[in-house]
């Protein structure tokens, strides 16, 4: 990791925590922001560590990992540019519930609890954004629980792919490319299935021309067909 770097107000305009803030408020947030460049595989914070700062990602990608009692670690969420992470712990038991690790070279920014609470007290829009972020994450968790309880594995994988595309997809000549470096193991973990099953299904989808993968990058070539599978695997 490199030393702290200065962050511009303009760079914070894309962060979900500061949606709708006027330039003066963004400038105030930038003054107390601590920016850091992270090398790939750098640990940002560990599971169970005391929560001291609220984090946001400006560039690159971050994985959120949880470990079980047996020490096995699974990925539970991907964080893309503009997203906040590690913040909710400041308002709950003050311990990070998971580990955050850079999946690529990245640029992250953070604020101490005191700084964040001060910004929230002076700018109500930040507090409202925190509520929206928490609500969105809760809705996503509920959707994933419902999928695990009621849907077949093909549907769950299709929903996971579409969710990642909405979060970090961009249009290319070949289709919608997902920016996260995605292993089939990762997709298995967030879909609640096995690596063997994900490999079998993705291989079939690739042969059918629905997807393409290259160096841990997934491109959706037929979004409409993936959406149909998400609704009904028999399609």
C-alpha positions in Angstrom: 0.0 0.0 0.0 1.1 3.5 -0.7 0.9 6.6 1.6 -2.4 8.5 1.8 -3.2 10.6 -1.2 -5.4 13.7 -1.7 -8.9 13.1 -3.1 -10.8 15.7 -5.2 -14.4 16.7 -4.6 -15.1 15.7 -8.2 -13.9 12.1 -7.5 -16.5 11.8 -4.7 -19.4 12.8 -6.9 -19.8 9.2 -8.1 -19.8 7.7 -4.6 -23.3 6.4 -3.5 -22.7 7.9 -0.1 -22.7 11.4 -1.5 -25.4 11.2 -4.2 -27.2 14.5 -4.6 -24.7 16.6 -2.5 -23.9 20.1 -3.7 -20.3 21.0 -4.7 -19.5 22.7 -1.3 -20.5 19.5 0.6 -18.5 17.3 -1.7 -15.5 19.6 -1.1 -16.0 19.3 2.7 -16.0 15.5 2.4 -12.9 15.6 0.2 -10.9 17.6 2.8 -11.2 14.9 5.5 -11.1 11.9 3.1 -8.1 9.6 3.3 -7.3 8.0 -0.1 -5.1 5.0 -0.6 -3.9 3.1 -3.6 -4.1 -0.6 -3.1 -2.2 -3.4 -4.8 -4.0 -6.5 -5.9 -4.7 -8.9 -2.9 -4.2 -6.1 -0.4 -6.3 -6.6 2.7 -8.3 -3.5 3.7 -9.8 -4.8 6.9 -10.3 -8.3 8.5 -13.3 -10.2 9.7 -13.9 -9.5 13.4 -11.6 -6.5 13.5 -12.9 -3.3 15.3 -14.6 -1.1 12.8 -12.9 2.3 12.7 -13.6 3.8 9.3 -16.2 4.0 6.5 -14.8 3.0 3.1 -15.7 3.7 -0.5 -14.1 2.5 -3.8 -13.1 4.9 -6.5 -11.4 2.6 -8.9 -10.8 -1.2 -9.2 -12.7 -3.9 -7.5 -12.9 -5.3 -4.0 -14.2 -8.6 -2.7 -16.0 -9.1 0.6 -15.2 -12.5 2.1 -16.5 -14.3 5.2 -14.9 -17.2 7.0 -16.7 -20.1 8.7 -15.7 -21.8 11.9 -13.7 -24.3 9.9 -11.6 -21.5 8.4 -13.1 -21.9 4.9 -13.6 -18.5 3.2 -16.3 -17.6 0.7 -17.0 -14.4 -1.3 -20.3 -12.8 -0.3 -20.2 -9.6 -2.3 -18.2 -7.7 -5.0 -17.6 -4.0 -4.6 -17.3 -1.8 -7.7 -16.3 1.9 -8.2 -18.7 4.3 -6.4 -19.8 1.8 -3.8 -19.5 2.1 0.0 -18.4 -0.8 2.2 -17.5 -1.4 5.8 -19.8 1.4 6.9 -22.7 -0.4 8.5 -20.4 -1.9 11.2 -20.0 1.6 12.6 -23.7 1.6 13.5 -24.0 -2.0 14.7 -21.6 -4.0 16.8 -18.6 -2.0 15.7 -16.8 -5.0 14.2 -16.4 -5.8 10.6 -18.5 -8.9 9.8 -16.3 -9.9 6.9 -12.9 -9.3 5.3 -12.4 -6.8 2.5 -9.6 -7.5 0.0 -8.6 -5.8 -3.3 -9.3 -8.1 -6.3 -7.4 -5.7 -8.6 -5.2 -2.7 -8.1 -7.6 -0.2 -6.6 -8.1 3.3 -5.2 -10.1 3.5 -2.0 -11.1 6.3 0.2 -12.2 6.3 3.9 -13.4 8.5 6.8 -13.2 8.0 10.5 -16.4 7.4 12.4 -16.1 11.0 13.9 -15.7 12.5 10.4 -18.6 10.5 9.0 -21.0 11.4 11.8 -19.9 15.1 11.5 -20.7 15.1 7.8 -24.0 13.4 8.4 -25.0 15.9 11.0 -24.2 18.8 8.7 -25.7 17.2 5.5 -28.9 15.3 6.0 -28.6 13.9 2.4 -25.7 11.7 3.5 -27.8 10.2 6.3 -30.5 9.5 3.8 -28.0 7.9 1.4 -26.8 5.6 4.2 -30.4 4.5 4.7 -30.9 3.8 1.0 -27.6 1.9 0.8 -28.6 -0.3 3.8 -32.1 -0.8 2.4 -30.7 -1.8 -1.0 -28.2 -4.3 0.6 -31.0 -5.8 2.7 -33.3 -6.2 -0.3 -30.5 -8.0 -2.1 -29.9 -10.4 0.8 -33.6 -11.1 0.9 -33.7 -11.8 -2.8 -30.8 -14.2 -2.6 -32.4 -16.1 0.3 -35.6 -16.4 -1.7 -33.6 -17.6 -4.7 -31.8 -20.2 -2.6 -35.2 -21.4 -1.1 -37.4 -21.5 -4.2 -35.3 -21.6 -7.4 -33.5 -24.2 -9.4 -29.7 -23.8 -9.8 -29.8 -22.6 -13.4 -32.1 -19.7 -12.3 -29.8 -18.8 -9.3 -26.7 -18.7 -11.6 -28.6 -16.6 -14.1 -29.8 -14.2 -11.4 -26.2 -13.9 -10.1 -24.8 -13.1 -13.5 -27.5 -10.5 -14.2 -26.9 -8.9 -10.8 -23.2 -8.6 -11.4 -23.9 -7.2 -14.9 -26.2 -4.5 -13.3 -23.5 -3.7 -10.8 -20.4 -3.6 -13.0 -21.3 -4.3 -16.6 -20.5 -2.2 -19.6 -21.4 -2.5 -23.3 -18.8 -3.9 -25.7 -19.0 -5.1 -29.3 -19.3 -8.6 -27.9 -22.0 -7.9 -25.4 -22.1 -6.8 -21.7 -18.8 -7.3 -20.1 -18.6 -7.7 -16.3 -15.7 -5.8 -14.9 -15.1 -8.0 -11.8 -12.4 -10.7 -12.1 -14.8 -13.5 -11.7 -13.8 -17.1 -10.9 -16.2 -19.9 -11.4 -15.7 -20.7 -7.7 -16.9 -17.2 -6.9 -20.0 -17.6 -8.9 -20.7 -21.0 -7.2 -20.4 -19.4 -3.8 -22.8 -16.5 -4.5 -25.2 -18.8 -6.2 -25.2 -21.4 -3.4 -24.1 -24.3 -5.5 -20.9 -26.3 -6.4 -18.0 -25.5 -8.6 -18.8 -28.6 -10.7 -22.4 -27.4 -11.3 -21.4 -23.9 -12.2 -18.7 -25.2 -14.6 -21.1 -27.5 -16.3 -23.8 -24.8 -16.8 -21.5 -22.1 -17.9 -19.8 -24.4 -20.4 -23.2 -25.2 -21.8 -24.1 -21.5 -22.0 -20.8 -20.7 -23.7 -21.4 -23.4 -26.3 -24.9 -22.0 -26.9 -23.4 -18.5 -27.5 -25.0 -17.0 -24.4 -21.8 -16.1 -22.6 -18.1 -15.8 -23.3 -15.2 -16.0 -20.7 -11.6 -14.9 -21.0 -9.0 -14.6 -18.2 -11.7 -14.4 -15.4 -13.8 -11.9 -17.4 -17.3 -12.8 -18.2 -19.3 -11.3 -21.1 -23.0 -11.8 -21.6 -23.7 -12.2 -25.3 -27.4 -12.8 -25.0 -28.9 -10.9 -22.0 -32.5 -11.6 -23.1 -31.9 -15.4 -23.0 -30.1 -15.2 -19.6 -33.1 -13.2 -18.3 -35.4 -15.9 -19.7 -33.4 -18.6 -17.9 -33.6 -16.5 -14.7 -37.4 -16.6 -15.0 -37.8 -20.2 -16.2 -34.8 -22.6 -16.6 -36.8 -24.7 -19.0 -36.5 -21.9 -21.6 
